Amino acid sequence: MTRQGNTPTGADWPCLSMHGDALWLAVSVSPNARRTHVDGLHDGALRVRLAAPPVDGKANELLVAWIAAELGLPRRAVRLVRGEASRRKWLAIDASQAGLVQWLQARLGGSEPSSPPPA
């Protein structure tokens, strides 16, 4: 994993990947929650509980709007690129990788994800 000093990079987060010039975030959603919030990492994706039903695209709309608001980005900076009818979704985010890593650290208790020990 590539690091400068002790600062985690996107390579430390399995839910982040680069696709061309776009930064993608893998999200595993659970609709019909009491409130919308991050609930950790699950199978290489950020688990997000959504306070919306999975009906008529309401959960997708809430997810995109909520992620944009959390990151302080305009709504157009976050796009659903895969998984419209699935719990597993991919979002393209027009933001810096460093900013997204900082947000992930803040939402997941400041700790970086666990990684396997070096071989």
N, C-alpha and C positions, 0 to 999 in steps of 0.2 A: 504494500500500500504506500502510495506516494505521500510524503509529508514534508513540510518545511517546519522545522522545529517540532512543536508538539501540537500543531493545528490540524485537526481532521480535515480531509479533503473529500470530494465527492466519491472517490474510490472507496472510502470507508463506509459508505452508505449504500447497501444493496438496492434500495428503492430509487436511486438516481442513476441515470444513464444518459449518454450523449447519442443523439441520432442526427448525424450531419452537424449542423450548427445549432440544433435545438436541444435544450435540456429537458429530459422527460422524467416525470415522477410516477412511479408505480403506486397505485392506491388500491387497497382492499376495503370496500365500503360495507357497512352494515346499516341499512335504512331503519326507519321507525324508532330511533333512539329518543330519549327524553330531551337531549341537547346535542348539538354538533360539537365534536371534539376529537382530538387525536387520542388513540388508544394503544399506541405502541407500534411495533413492527410485527408483521405476520407473513411468513413465507416469502421474504424478499420484497415486501410491499409495506407502505405506511398504512396502518389500519385507521380508518376514520369512521366514527359513528355519526350518522346523519339524522337530524331531526326532520326528516321528510319521508313520505312513502315512495316506494319505487313505482309510481304510477305517472303516466303521461310525461316522463322526463323530469319530474319535480326533483328527484334525488340528484340527478346529473346537474341540473341548474343550480341547486343549492351547493353542491360540491365545488363547482367551478367558481361561483360567487364567493363562497366562504374562503377557499384557498387564496383567491385574489385579494380579498380583504385582509386576511391574516398576513400576507406578504407585503401589504401596502401597495399593491399593483392595481392598475385599471383592469376591469373585467376582461377586456380584449387581450390582455397579456397571458391569459390562461385558457387553453383550449383542450377539450376532450378529443383525443385522437384515436383511441381504441377502447372498446368495452362498453359501448352505449347500453347494451342490455345485459351486462355481466356485473358481478360483484367486483371483479378485477378490472381496473381501469388504468389507462395511461393518459397523463396530462402533459401537454407541451407547455412549458413555462418560459416566458420571455423575461428572465431575471438572471442575475449573476449566480454562478454556482456557489460562491462563497456566502452570499446572502441566504440562499436556500439551505445550505449546511448550518448556518447560524440559527435559522428558524427551526430546523429539525432538532438541533441540540437543545434549544429552549423548550420545545414542546415535549421532548422525551426526557426531561429532567436533567439536561446538561451532560448526559453521558453519551458517549458514542456507542454504536452497536458493537456487540461482541464479535470478535473475529477468531477464526481458528488459529491455534498457535503455529508459528512458522515450522516448516518441515526440516 
